[in-house]
Amino acid sequence: MVQLARIKVNWTQFIGAPGYTNLYWRDPGSADMSQAVVNSAVTAVDTWLNAFQSSIPNGVSYVIDPAVDVIEDTTGHLVNLFTATPAASRLGTAVGNFAAGSGAVVNWKTQNLRNNRKIRGRTFMVPYSSAAMDAQGTLDNTKLTAVRTATGNMISAFGTSALVVWCRPTTQGGSDGVAATVTGYTIPDMAAVLRSRRD
């Protein structure tokens, strides 16, 4: 059993809001969670989010929640609470029109298996401004390179915290949840569509 810190990013100021993004972190050296690991995870997420700021539409708010839930990975039960000190409110800076459900997707890779399949995860970065797209309708190359670099940095230099993909228990009340450490990623050069803002 491993304790996971759930870092939540709250999205507001666009049609279809609010929404949120959950990222799960663990201590690579311990099964328990600590304030130091929470702080490290929040810093890593905030640095990563900064790389997307010039692609997120002007005025759209995406802010790390200072309240960090700690769950147990096999059951998903809440076992502790921490308070973090994230950076000031972050707002997108990209000008131009946008579709509220369209943006980029980050595919997370792990080396773990579940039911004979590799554990994978996805994080949607939505919405994206038209200024972050090119004439072919794919992601702008310069901005794409920046977010790919930031994503690689986040998973390779985690220090006292490690990003994981959390697989929920397969049944209600079950205890077969799994946390798999992220070891790689892809960000396809194409627009992704998010159908629900609530994970």
N, C-alpha and C positions, 0 to 999 in steps of 0.2 A: 504494500500500500504506500502510495506517494501523495504528498500534499502538493496541490497546484494553486498558483496565484492566477486569478482571472482578471486580466487587465482589460477594462472596458473603455471603448472610445464612443462617445455620444455624438451623433450627427444631427444637426438642426439647420434651420434657415433655408429650406427649399421645399417645394411641393412634394408630399409623400413623407416628410419628416414627422416625428423623429425616427431615427434608426440607430443601430449600434453595431460595433464590431468587437468581438471577443477574441483575445489572444491569451494563450495559456502558457505559464512558465513554471519551471521547477528548479530546485537547487540540485545541480549535478553531483554534489558531494554528500547529500543527505536526503532522507525521505521526508524531513520536516521543512516547514516554511519559516522564514525569518524576515524581519524588517529590512535587513541588508539585501536580501534577494528581491524583495518587492521593489525596493528603491532602484536596484540595478535594472530590473525589468522595465520599470516605468521610464527610466532614462533611455534605455534602448529603444522602446516604442516611440518615445517623443522624437528622438533623433531620426528614426525611420520615417515618421509622419512628416517631418520637415521636408523630406525629398519630394513629397507629393504636392506641396503647397502651391507651386506654380502651375499645377494641372487641375486643381480643385477650383470650381467657379468662385469668382469674387463674392465674398460675403457668406459663403457656406461655412458653417462652424463645425469643426470636428475636434473634440476636446477629451483628453483622458480623464476619466472619473477618478477623483481622489479616494473614493471608497473601493477597496480591493477585497473581494471575497476570496477565501481559501477553501478549496474543496478537496475531498479525498477522491483519488482517481478511479477506484474500482466501483464506487457507488454514486459519486457526484454529490454526496452529502456535504453541506456547509459545515466546516469544522473550526473556522477562525475568521477574524476580520482584521484588516490592517488599514491604515490611512497613509497615503502617499502624498508627495508634494510635486505634482506635475508642473510643467511650464505654464505660462499664461495662456489664455484662450487662443486657439489657433484658428485663423480664417483663411480660406482659399483666396488666391490673388489673381487667378486667371480671368481675363475678360472674354466676352463672347457668349453666345447662346449655348445651352446644354440640354440634354435629355436627362431627366431626373433618375432614370433607371439604368443609364449607360456609363461605362467607365473602363477600368482595367481590372484584371484578376491576377492574384498571386497564387500559384499552385505550390503547396508545401510537400516536400518529399521526406520520407523517413526510411530506415532500414528494418523496420519492424513489420511483422506479418500478423494478420488476424483473419481467421477462417480461410487460410491459404491465399490471402491476397495482401498486397503491400498496403500499408496504412498511408493514406494521403489526406491532405486538407486543402481548403481554399479560403482566401480572403478577398472579398470584392472591395475595390476602392472606387466608390460611386457616390456622387456623380463626377464626371470629367467635363471640363469645358471644351468647346470646339477648338479653342486655341491650343489644346493639347493633342489634337488630331491632325493628320496630314491630309493632303488632297485625295488620297486613295481611301480615306476612311479608316486607316489604321493609326496606331499611336505615333506621335511625333518622336523621331529617332533620338533627338537630343534629350528630351524629357524621359524617354524610356531608358536610355543609358543611365541617367542619374538615379532613377528609382531601382534599377537592377543593381547598381553598385551599392546603394544604401541597404538593399535587402540582403545582399551577400555579406555586407559588413555586420548586419544585425545577427545573423545566424552563425558567423564564424568567430566573432569576438565577444561572446556573451559573458565571459568572466565568471561571475558568481551566480549567473542565472542562465537557463537554457530554454529556448522556445520549444514547445511541444505541440503535437496534434493530439487532442483528446477525443477518444472514441467513447461515446456514452454507453452505458449498459444496454444490452440488446433487448432487455425486457424491463417493464416498470417494476421498480423495487429490486432489480438485479444487482449483481456485484461483479460483473465481468467487464467493467470499463477498463480502458487501457490508455496510458499516456506514452506517446512515442516521440522521442527527440527529433527535431527537424535537422536534417543533414544536407538538404539541397532545396532548390526552388526553380521554378520557371515563371516568367511573366511574358505571355504570348504577345506578339505584335499585332493585336487585334482588339476591337472593342468587345467588351463583355456586358451582358445584360443581367441585372439582378432583379429577381421577381419579388423578393420580400426583403424588407429592411430589418426584420426581427429574427435573430438567431435563437 
